[in-house]
Amino acid sequence: MPENAITQDDREIFYTAVADQTEFPVTFKFQQNQDLEVGTVAEDGAFTELSLGADYQVSGAEGDNGGNVSLVVPATDDTLYRIRGKATLELNKKLTGARYSPATTNSLFERCLIWIVENTRDVGAVNAIIDTLSNITLPALNALGVTMGEQVTAATQAKTDTQDIRDEVIDLKKAAEDAAEAAEEATPPFPISQVIDLQDGLDGKAEATHNHAISDITNVHSNFNLEAGTFVTSVPVLRVLTSSTTWAKPAKLAYLVIEVWGGGAAGGASGTGGGTTSFGAHAIATGGATVGSNANNTYPSRGGVGTSGDVLLRGQSGGSMGASGYGGMAGSAPRGGGGGGYQYPVGTAIHDGGEFGGGGASSTTGKGHGGGGGYAMAIVDADNLSATELVTVGAGGTPDGTNGAGGAGGVIVTEYYNG
């Protein structure tokens, strides 16, 4: 046996594992299991240390010929492992007056040698880095300093510019909110008929420029691009749909308020009922019904009803024309158009249903007036809306020739709220 198994080497080994390998020899002497540092080395040189006991086991401590590291989980192919000595030296231990055996003295001496060799290795690695840095010329360092200074200056300016833009956005948002509040206090709500006139005017602009000014409706100076489907405003954007279409969800939408009215039924003996109006499955209202002629003139035409949404209302039922030539009026839609007026005496003028969803009147004795369309309202978060939604606007009922008036068509009113 050699007098001392500690040699002047790096006490460090690298292994490139094969698939399912678990055993890795340690070719240098070590005194304790925890004197070894075991881990993997990534392609960029990053070292990940494994945990003794949880990730690997050690055998062969105090053996002059080294020992063995056994992985708990087999290695994957081509993984690089590093095993190195990492002994610590406890310098705070005090020697007593007792006599130590040669074996104990030799063990203490060996540990000192191990510690010296391993620290020499680590100091050498640091010196190699210093030598590399020392090879960089002073002009190169100066150039590097100038470049870094320019980058710091540019970053500082970018931060200042960003803060200025943020302050401007905050000021614009405050101005828009103040303008909206002032407009709300000074201007009463728009009737639906005025909103439709505004919408028609905006649609005419869209054909030429594809760009609407929100101030046309709200007096708030914010841009709304219908073609791109984007808008930035602090107040809701009102849209009125009077025909079926495919609705596309705009960007930045936070939530949507949807109101739908079903079509009103026509009056007369064989007038038809109103159509169902729907915005996807979120808000649905059926059209008004018509019963035509009945023997006793006692059964009114039923109004339509909301079937899907947060608020569901039924339209007013239509009256029935009595034998004397006068009777109840046609049904009105909730929050919508009125029913057509009855005729008296028989043969005088009759009236179509008022927009939106009003029932048509009858002009013949014993014939029923049309029922009003139903109503539904829903508030839908943008996340619950599809990219496109099928929109169907129910038609008004078709009249019975000259014996009845037509029902008014349905409508959809939406309010866009920005995120």
C-alpha positions in Angstrom: 0.0 0.0 0.0 1.5 3.5 -0.8 2.3 5.8 2.0 -0.2 8.4 0.7 -2.9 7.9 -1.9 -3.3 11.7 -2.5 -1.8 12.8 -5.8 -1.3 16.2 -7.5 -4.2 16.0 -9.9 -7.5 18.0 -10.4 -9.6 15.4 -8.4 -12.2 16.0 -11.1 -13.8 13.5 -13.6 -16.2 14.0 -16.5 -18.3 11.2 -17.9 -20.5 11.2 -21.0 -23.3 8.7 -20.1 -24.9 6.1 -22.3 -28.6 5.4 -22.0 -29.6 3.8 -18.7 -26.1 4.0 -17.2 -26.1 4.2 -13.4 -22.5 3.5 -12.2 -19.6 6.0 -12.5 -16.2 5.1 -11.0 -14.4 7.7 -8.8 -10.6 7.3 -9.5 -9.3 9.4 -6.6 -9.3 8.8 -2.9 -12.0 10.6 -0.8 -12.6 10.2 3.0 -16.4 10.9 3.3 -19.4 10.4 1.0 -20.2 14.1 1.3 -16.7 15.0 0.1 -17.9 14.5 -3.5 -19.8 17.0 -5.7 -21.9 15.3 -8.4 -24.0 16.9 -11.1 -24.7 17.4 -14.8 -23.2 19.9 -17.2 -25.3 21.5 -19.9 -24.1 22.5 -23.4 -23.6 26.1 -22.3 -21.5 25.0 -19.4 -24.1 25.5 -16.7 -23.7 23.0 -13.8 -26.7 21.5 -12.0 -25.7 19.8 -8.7 -27.4 16.5 -7.7 -28.4 15.7 -4.2 -26.7 12.9 -2.2 -29.2 10.3 -1.2 -32.1 11.6 -3.3 -30.3 11.5 -6.7 -27.2 9.3 -6.1 -25.4 7.0 -3.6 -21.7 6.8 -2.9 -19.5 3.8 -2.0 -15.7 3.4 -1.4 -15.0 6.2 1.0 -11.5 5.9 2.6 -10.4 3.4 -0.1 -7.0 4.2 -1.6 -8.3 3.3 -5.1 -11.3 5.6 -5.0 -15.0 4.4 -5.0 -18.2 4.6 -7.0 -21.2 6.9 -7.7 -24.5 5.1 -8.3 -27.4 7.1 -9.8 -30.9 6.5 -8.4 -32.5 7.2 -11.8 -30.6 5.9 -14.8 -28.9 8.5 -17.0 -30.2 9.5 -20.5 -28.0 9.0 -23.5 -25.2 11.6 -24.1 -25.7 13.4 -20.7 -22.4 14.9 -19.4 -21.7 14.2 -15.6 -19.0 15.8 -13.5 -17.7 14.3 -10.3 -15.2 16.4 -8.3 -13.6 16.4 -4.8 -15.1 19.1 -2.6 -13.7 18.4 0.9 -14.1 21.0 3.7 -11.5 21.6 6.4 -12.7 22.5 9.8 -10.0 24.8 11.1 -11.8 25.6 14.4 -11.1 22.2 15.9 -8.6 22.4 18.8 -6.1 19.8 19.6 -6.1 18.4 23.1 -3.3 17.1 25.1 -4.3 13.5 24.2 -2.0 11.3 22.1 -3.5 10.5 18.6 -3.0 7.2 16.9 -0.9 7.1 13.7 -4.0 6.3 11.8 -5.9 9.3 13.1 -2.9 11.6 12.5 -2.5 10.3 9.0 -6.2 10.8 8.3 -6.0 14.4 9.4 -2.9 15.0 7.3 -4.6 13.4 4.3 -7.5 15.7 4.6 -5.2 18.7 4.7 -3.5 17.5 1.5 -6.9 16.8 -0.2 -8.1 20.3 0.8 -4.9 21.9 -0.5 -5.0 20.0 -3.9 -8.7 20.9 -4.5 -8.3 24.5 -3.6 -5.2 24.8 -5.8 -7.4 23.4 -8.6 -10.1 26.0 -7.9 -7.7 28.9 -7.6 -6.1 27.8 -10.9 -9.5 28.1 -12.6 -9.9 31.6 -11.3 -6.4 32.6 -12.4 -7.2 31.3 -15.9 -10.2 33.6 -16.1 -8.0 36.5 -14.9 -5.4 35.7 -17.5 -8.0 35.7 -20.3 -9.3 39.1 -19.1 -5.7 40.4 -19.0 -5.3 39.8 -22.7 -8.0 42.4 -23.5 -6.3 45.6 -24.6 -7.0 48.9 -23.0 -8.5 50.4 -26.3 -10.9 47.5 -26.5 -12.0 48.1 -22.9 -12.4 51.8 -23.6 -14.5 51.0 -26.7 -16.6 48.6 -24.7 -17.2 51.3 -22.1 -18.2 53.8 -24.7 -20.7 51.3 -26.3 -22.2 50.5 -22.9 -22.5 54.2 -22.1 -24.3 54.8 -25.4 -26.7 51.9 -24.6 -27.4 53.3 -21.1 -28.1 56.7 -22.6 -30.5 55.3 -25.2 -32.3 53.2 -22.6 -32.7 56.2 -20.3 -34.1 58.3 -23.2 -36.5 55.5 -24.2 -37.7 55.4 -20.6 -38.3 59.2 -20.6 -40.1 59.0 -23.9 -42.3 56.2 -22.6 -43.2 58.2 -19.5 -44.1 61.2 -21.6 -46.4 59.1 -23.8 -48.0 57.6 -20.8 -48.7 61.1 -19.3 -50.2 62.2 -22.6 -52.5 59.1 -22.7 -53.6 59.8 -19.1 -54.4 63.4 -20.0 -56.4 62.4 -23.1 -58.3 59.8 -21.2 -59.2 62.4 -18.5 -60.3 64.9 -21.1 -62.5 62.3 -22.8 -64.1 61.3 -19.5 -64.7 65.0 -18.7 -66.3 65.6 -22.1 -68.5 62.5 -21.9 -69.7 63.6 -18.4 -70.5 67.1 -19.7 -72.3 65.7 -22.7 -74.3 63.3 -20.6 -75.4 66.2 -18.3 -76.2 68.5 -21.2 -77.9 66.2 -23.7 -80.9 63.9 -23.1 -80.8 60.3 -24.3 -81.4 59.8 -28.0 -84.7 58.2 -29.1 -84.2 55.2 -31.3 -85.4 57.0 -34.4 -82.7 59.6 -34.0 -80.0 57.0 -33.4 -81.0 55.3 -36.6 -80.7 58.6 -38.5 -77.2 59.0 -37.0 -76.3 55.4 -37.9 -77.4 55.9 -41.5 -75.2 58.9 -41.8 -72.3 57.1 -40.3 -72.7 54.2 -42.7 -72.6 56.6 -45.6 -69.2 57.9 -44.3 -68.0 54.3 -44.0 -68.5 53.7 -47.7 -66.0 56.5 -48.5 -63.5 56.4 -45.7 -64.2 53.3 -43.6 -63.7 55.5 -40.6 -66.3 56.9 -38.2 -65.9 59.7 -35.7 -67.3 58.7 -32.3 -67.9 62.4 -31.7 -70.8 62.2 -34.2 -72.7 60.3 -31.6 -71.0 61.1 -28.2 -69.2 64.4 -28.7 -66.1 62.6 -27.4 -63.1 62.9 -29.9 -62.1 59.3 -30.2 -61.5 57.2 -33.4 -63.7 54.2 -34.3 -62.5 52.2 -37.4 -65.3 49.9 -38.5 -63.2 48.1 -41.1 -60.5 47.2 -38.6 -63.1 46.5 -35.9 -61.2 48.6 -33.3 -62.2 51.6 -31.2 -60.9 53.6 -28.3 -63.5 55.5 -26.3 -64.6 56.0 -22.7 -68.3 55.8 -23.5 -70.3 53.0 -25.2 -70.8 52.9 -29.0 -74.4 52.3 -30.1 -75.1 50.1 -33.1 -78.6 49.4 -34.6 -79.1 46.3 -36.8 -82.3 46.1 -38.9 -81.3 43.2 -41.2 -79.7 39.8 -40.7 -75.9 39.6 -40.9 -72.8 38.0 -39.5 -71.4 40.1 -36.6 -67.6 40.3 -36.1 -66.2 40.9 -32.6 -64.0 44.0 -32.5 -60.6 44.2 -30.8 -60.4 45.6 -27.3 -64.1 44.9 -26.6 -64.7 44.4 -22.9 -68.4 43.5 -23.0 -71.5 44.0 -25.1 -75.1 44.9 -24.2 -77.6 43.3 -26.6 -81.3 44.2 -27.0 -83.5 42.3 -29.5 -87.1 42.7 -30.5 -89.1 40.1 -32.5 -91.2 41.1 -35.5 -94.8 42.1 -35.0 -97.6 40.0 -36.4 -99.9 41.2 -39.2 -103.6 41.8 -38.7 -106.5 40.2 -40.6 -107.9 36.8 -41.2 -104.8 35.2 -42.7 -102.0 37.6 -41.8 -98.7 35.9 -40.8 -96.9 36.0 -37.5 -93.7 38.0 -36.9 -90.2 36.4 -37.2 -87.8 35.5 -34.4 -84.9 37.9 -33.8 -81.6 36.5 -32.3 -78.0 37.5 -31.6 -76.3 34.1 -31.6 -77.6 32.2 -28.6 -77.1 35.2 -26.2 -80.4 37.0 -26.8 -83.4 35.6 -28.6 -87.0 37.0 -28.8 -89.9 35.4 -30.8 -92.3 37.3 -33.1 -95.9 38.2 -32.3 -98.7 35.7 -33.3 -101.9 36.2 -35.2 -105.2 34.2 -34.8 -107.2 35.6 -37.7 -110.9 35.2 -37.5 -112.7 33.4 -34.6 -116.3 32.8 -34.0 -116.6 34.5 -30.6 -114.0 37.3 -31.1 -112.7 36.5 -27.7 -109.2 35.1 -28.2 -106.5 37.8 -28.7 -103.3 37.3 -30.8 -100.5 36.4 -28.4 -97.5 38.6 -28.2 -94.0 37.2 -28.8 -91.6 36.5 -25.8 -87.9 36.7 -24.9 -86.5 33.1 -24.7 -82.8 33.7 -24.1 -81.0 36.6 -22.2 -80.9 38.3 -18.8 -84.2 40.2 -19.2 -87.1 38.4 -21.0 -90.4 40.2 -21.8 -93.6 39.3 -23.7 -95.1 41.5 -26.3 -98.6 42.9 -25.9 -101.4 40.7 -27.2 -103.5 42.0 -30.2 -107.1 42.8 -29.7 -110.0 41.2 -31.7 -112.4 43.1 -34.1 -116.0 42.8 -32.9 -119.1 42.5 -35.1 -119.9 46.1 -34.5 -116.8 47.2 -36.4 -114.5 48.3 -33.6 -112.3 46.6 -31.0 -108.9 46.4 -29.3 -105.7 47.7 -30.8 -102.8 45.6 -32.2 -100.1 44.6 -29.7 -97.1 46.7 -28.8 -93.5 45.4 -28.3 -91.9 45.9 -24.9 -89.8 49.1 -25.0 -90.4 49.0 -28.8 -93.0 50.1 -31.4 -96.7 50.5 -30.8 -99.4 48.4 -32.3 -101.4 49.7 -35.3 -104.7 51.5 -34.5 -108.0 49.7 -35.0 -110.4 50.9 -37.7 -113.9 52.3 -37.1 -116.2 52.1 -38.7 -115.5 49.0 -40.9 -113.6 49.8 -44.1 -111.8 52.9 -42.9 -108.0 53.3 -42.8 -105.9 50.8 -40.9 -102.3 51.2 -39.6 -99.2 49.1 -39.8 -97.3 48.2 -36.6 -95.0 50.9 -35.2 -91.3 50.2 -35.3 -90.0 48.1 -33.9 -92.0 44.9 -33.3 -95.5 46.5 -33.3 -98.4 44.3 -34.5 -100.6 45.3 -37.5 -104.2 46.2 -37.2 -107.2 44.4 -38.8 -109.8 46.1 -41.0 -112.5 43.5 -41.1 -115.2 42.6 -38.5 -114.3 39.4 -36.6 -110.6 39.5 -37.6 -107.8 39.7 -35.0 -105.1 42.4 -34.6 -101.5 41.2 -34.7 -99.5 40.6 -31.5 -96.4 42.6 -30.7 -92.9 41.1 -30.8 -91.1 39.8 -27.7 -88.1 41.4 -26.1 -84.8 40.1 -24.7 -81.7 41.9 -23.2 -78.3 40.3 -22.4 -75.0 41.6 -21.1 -72.2 39.4 -22.4 -68.5 39.5 -21.5 -66.2 39.7 -24.5 -64.6 36.3 -23.6 -68.0 34.6 -24.0 -68.5 36.0 -27.5 -67.2 34.1 -30.5 -65.1 35.8 -33.2 -68.3 35.9 -35.3 -71.9 35.6 -34.3 -74.9 34.9 -36.5 -77.4 37.8 -36.3 -81.0 37.2 -37.4 -83.6 40.1 -37.5 -87.2 38.8 -37.6 -89.4 40.2 -40.3 -92.8 41.7 -39.6 -95.9 39.7 -40.4 -97.3 39.8 -44.0 -100.8 41.5 -44.1 -104.0 39.8 -45.3 -104.4 41.8 -48.6 -106.6 44.9 -47.8 -108.1 43.3 -44.7 -105.2 43.9 -42.5 -102.0 45.8 -41.9 -98.4 44.5 -41.7 -96.5 44.0 -38.5 -93.3 46.0 -37.9 -90.0 44.1 -38.4 -87.7 43.3 -35.4 -84.5 45.1 -34.6 -81.2 44.6 -32.6 -79.5 47.4 -30.7 -76.0 46.8 -29.3 -73.8 48.9 -27.0 -70.1 48.4 -27.3 -68.0 48.9 -24.1 -64.2 49.2 -24.6 -61.7 47.4 -22.4 
